[in-house]
Amino acid sequence: MKTELFTFCDFAQENGGKLTIVGTFDTIISRNFPCVHPQLSVVIRLRFDLWEFANHSFRIETRDLDSQMTIDPVRGNLEVKGVGNATAVSHLVFTITNLHFKNSGVISFILYIDDKEVTSIPLYIRKG
């Protein structure tokens, strides 16, 4: 399995296997803390090889610099099926609303597939 895309954005949707992604970013800037970010979407595109076609569990955790979870984990299952090709893609698209930040820092979004850490990306929270 390969991670082809893992990003934050203003808006995302999947329609018929196609992804629409608007306004990708990795930094949120706020004048004051604590603050609330009204909405962000997380998009992940995974490519599986033929021998990986099966059901897979996934989990996305968030951790701050003190290794504390910042939001509840997102959990689910992926059913990876082929359509006659040697590989298949699966998309994970979800939206988080009213994300609270006490102060500036970094939040890591960590992707687990079948309880194994696959990859992670940072979300930087800055005062500006």
C-alpha positions in Angstrom: 0.0 0.0 0.0 1.2 3.5 -0.8 -0.1 6.8 0.4 -0.5 9.0 -2.7 -2.2 12.0 -1.0 -2.7 13.1 2.6 -3.7 16.8 3.0 -5.8 19.4 4.7 -8.1 21.6 2.7 -11.0 24.0 2.8 -13.3 21.6 1.0 -13.2 18.1 -0.4 -15.6 15.5 -1.9 -15.5 12.2 -3.7 -17.9 11.6 -6.5 -17.7 8.5 -8.6 -14.1 7.8 -7.6 -12.9 11.3 -8.4 -11.6 13.7 -5.8 -12.3 17.4 -5.7 -10.0 19.3 -3.4 -10.1 23.0 -2.8 -7.6 25.1 -0.9 -5.0 22.7 0.5 -2.9 24.0 3.4 -0.8 23.0 6.4 -0.9 26.1 8.6 -3.7 27.9 10.5 -3.0 31.4 11.6 -5.0 33.0 14.4 -4.7 36.5 16.0 -5.8 35.3 19.4 -5.7 32.1 21.5 -7.7 30.1 22.4 -9.3 30.0 19.0 -11.7 27.9 16.9 -11.2 27.0 13.3 -14.6 26.6 11.8 -14.0 23.8 9.3 -11.3 21.8 7.6 -11.3 18.7 5.5 -8.8 15.8 5.5 -8.2 13.9 2.3 -6.3 10.6 2.0 -5.7 8.6 -1.2 -4.3 5.1 -0.8 -3.2 2.8 -3.5 -3.3 -1.0 -2.9 -1.6 -3.7 -4.9 -3.5 -6.7 -6.1 -2.4 -8.9 -3.2 -3.7 -6.3 -0.8 -7.3 -6.4 -2.0 -9.2 -7.1 1.2 -11.0 -5.4 4.1 -8.7 -3.1 6.1 -9.3 -1.2 9.2 -8.1 2.4 9.5 -7.7 4.9 12.3 -6.6 8.5 12.3 -5.3 10.0 15.5 -4.2 13.5 16.4 -1.4 14.3 18.8 0.1 17.6 20.0 3.8 18.1 20.9 3.1 16.6 24.4 1.7 13.4 22.7 -1.7 14.3 24.0 -4.7 13.4 21.7 -6.4 16.6 20.5 -9.6 15.1 19.0 -11.2 11.7 19.2 -9.8 9.2 16.7 -11.6 8.6 13.4 -12.1 4.9 12.8 -13.5 2.8 10.0 -13.0 0.1 7.5 -12.0 0.1 3.8 -13.1 -2.6 1.4 -10.5 -2.6 -1.3 -11.7 -4.2 -4.5 -10.2 -4.3 -7.9 -11.9 -3.3 -11.2 -9.6 -5.3 -13.4 -6.4 -3.4 -12.8 -3.3 -4.5 -10.9 -3.9 -1.8 -8.3 -6.9 -0.1 -6.7 -7.3 3.2 -4.9 -9.4 4.1 -1.8 -10.2 7.6 -0.6 -10.8 8.8 2.9 -12.5 12.2 3.0 -13.9 13.7 6.2 -14.6 17.1 7.6 -13.8 18.4 11.1 -15.8 21.4 12.4 -15.2 23.8 15.2 -11.6 22.6 15.9 -10.4 24.3 19.2 -6.8 25.3 19.8 -5.6 26.5 23.2 -2.4 28.0 21.8 0.0 27.8 18.9 1.9 24.6 18.1 1.8 21.5 15.9 -0.8 18.8 15.7 0.2 15.6 14.0 -2.5 13.6 12.1 -1.4 10.0 12.1 -2.8 7.3 9.8 -3.0 3.7 10.9 -4.0 0.9 8.6 -4.7 -2.5 10.2 -3.3 -1.0 13.5 0.1 -0.2 11.9 1.3 3.4 11.6 1.5 4.3 7.9 2.2 8.0 7.7 1.5 11.3 9.3 1.3 15.0 8.4 1.6 18.1 10.6 -0.9 20.9 11.0 0.9 24.0 12.2 -1.1 26.5 14.4 0.6 30.0 14.5 -0.1 33.4 15.9 -0.3 36.1 13.3 
